[in-house]
């Protein structure tokens, strides 16, 4: 049985559209989770100055008199996701909830589960990558650095094989920008469509800048809390992950 989601319509989010409807994945007082499509940010991020954000769109709608059913005091992003991927946008709608969620995140008490497709014939069922990550010295990307890198850990588990492709799950309890992409590449299972880190598959446009294109990486779930009081938020798998889409 398919899940019926309420939707929230936001202005000026996706290019060429005056409004976009996002699925509401979770809502309780102070916390809202929306389905983030590829092509947008959760909140403004310095690496991506030209991309719209869900937070800014929420502020626009509120300023125009929209969202009367949501008594937002303000909107706060808890973590950042690059625009190339899809998944869960976790938003606090008041300062108290923001402090609570950011404390959980900063204390490694959130579990993130991603799914991604790799064009790989790896015979491994599981992999672990603990390479430290540092900001690239001149590009908006990350690299492995044992000197200046921050500790990072990603667990990979093979879910399924789809011909020449493999469906993987990636888990981490702390998320750094581009972490999953870099760790997947370093583990020999580069994410399909990731031309930033997969050097063998890079393409450049006429002015020499790498194009923005969605990648087959999706934040599938977030959870926190104890077994007695656990919060779990899920985002449905995008159509782009289907085997029929891969064969087009």
N, C-alpha and C positions, 0 to 999 in steps of 0.2 A: 504494500500500500504506500502510495506516495504521500509525503508530508505536505500539508497545506501551510504555507508561510504568509504571514501578514507582510505588507510591503510599505516602504517609506519612499516617497517621491522627492527627489532632490534636484535643484536647478544647476545647470551649467557644469555638469560633472564629466560627461564623456563628449569628446570632440564631435561636433555636428549635431548634437542633441540638446534641445532646450531643457529637457528634464530626463531623469533616469530613475527607474524604480529599483530599489535594492531590497532584497529579502531581509526581514528582521529575524535573525537566528536565535536571539536571546534578549530578554528584557526583564529587569527587575528594577526597583527604585535605585537610581544612581548609576546603573550599568546598562549599556546597550551594545549589542553585537550585531553588525550588519555584514552582509555578504559583499566583499570587495571584488569588483571586477578588475581584470588587468587593464592597465592604462591610467590608473589613478593611484594616489597616495592615501594613506589614512590621515596623515597630517603633513604639513609642509616639512620638507627635508632639504638641506642645502645641496645635496648632490643632484637634485631634480627640481630646479627652480621653475621649469616651464610646465610642470604637471599639476593638474588640479588635485584638490584633496577633499575627502569626505568631510573633515572637520570644517573647512572653509565653507563648503556647500551647506552644511547644517546651520552655520552662523548666518549665511545669506538668507536662508528660508525663514529662520527665526526673526531676522530683522525686518522681513517683509510681512510679518504677521502670521506666518505659518506655524505649524506644530503646536497648536493650542492644547492638544492632548498630552504634550510632553512638557512638564514644568522644569526644563533645563535651567540650571543656574549658569552653566557654561559647558564647554566640551573639551575633553582632554584625551589625547591619544596615549596609550600605555606602552606601545612598542611600535617600531617602524617596519613596514614591508615595502620592498621595492615595487615600482609600478608594473614591472614585467610579469609579476605573479598574481594569482588570485587567492581568495581565501577569506579569513575572518578578520574584520576590523573591530577591535575591542575598544570601546569608548566609555569613559567615565563622564557622567553628566553633572557632577558636583565635585567640589574639592575634597570632601571626605572620602568619596569613592576613589578618586584619583590617587590619593595618598595610600589607601588600602591596596589597590591593585598594583601600584608601582612598587610598593614594599614587597608584595608577593613576588613580582617579577624580578626585582633586584636581589631577592633572597633565594633565587633558584627554586621557587615553590610553584611554578607553573610548568606544566608539561605540554609541549608543542608537538603535534604529529603532522607531518607533511606527507603528501604523496607526489611522486614524480615519475615521468617516463624517461628511460634511458635507452639509447640504441647501443645495446651491449649484449655480449654473450658470456658474461661472467658466470662462473660455476659456483660462486659463493652464495650461501643462503643468508649470511649476515656479515656485516663489516662494522668497524668502529674507526672513527677518525678523531684524533685529539690534537691536531696541528694548531698552533697558536696563530691568531689572525691579527694583522696590522693594516692600517690604512696605507694605501699606495702613496708613494712620495709625491706624485704629480697627477695621477688620474683618480677619478671617482670610482674606485674599486678597491678590493682588498688583496692581500698577499700573505703568504706564510712567512713568518719571521720569528726565529727563536730568540732574537735580541729584544725587539720592541713589541712583539705580538702579545695579545691577551688570550688567556686560556679559553678554549672552546672545545666542545665535545659533541659529536653527532653519532648516533647509532643508526645503522641502516639495516633493514630487513627486506628480503625479497618477498614480494606478494604474489606475483604471477609472471608468466612468460607469454608474450604475445608475438609469436614469430621472431623477427629480428629485434623486437623491443622487450624491455623488462619493466614491470611496474614495481617500484620500490616505495617503502615507507622510510621516512627519516624522523628521528626523535631527538629532541634536545630539551633541557630544562632551563636554558638561557639562550636567547636569540640575538646574534649580532648581524648587522647588515651584510648580506651576501654570504653568510656562513654556510648555508645548505648548498649553495651553488659551488663554492670553492671546495668544500669538503667532498662533495660528490665527484667533482672533477679529479681531485687528488686521490680518490679511492678507485678510480678507473670506471666510474659509472656516470659520465657527464650527462647533465640534464638536456633533454631534447629541446632544441631551439635556443640554447644558451650560447650565444656567439661572443659573449664577453669573456668567458673563461675557457671555453672549448676552442683553442687556437686553431685546430684543424678545420673548424666550421665557421670561422669568422668571415663576415662580409662587411664592406664599407660602402657608404654612399658617395656621391660625387664630390663632396667637400671633405671626405676623409673621416667623418664621424660615424661611429657604429650606430646603426639604425635601432630605433626602439621596435621590438617585436615581442609579443607575448611568448612566454616559455611554458613548458608543460610541468609547472611546479605549483602546487596548491596547498595552502594551509587548511588541512582537513579538520583538525580539532584542537581545542585547548581545554585543559582541565586543571583544577586546583582544589585544595581542601582534603579532608580525610574521608575514609570509607563511610563513616557515619554521616558526613555532610559534605559531599563532593559536588562540585559544579563542573559540568561537562557541556561544552558548546561544539556543535558539529556544523560543517558546511557541506552541502551536497557536491558530489563530484561533477565537474564541468563536462559538457558534451565532448570537448576536445580530447578527452582521455579514452573515448570509446575506440574499439578496434576498427569500426567502420570509418571513423574520422581519420585514423592513421593511414588507411588504404586509399584515401582520396587523392 
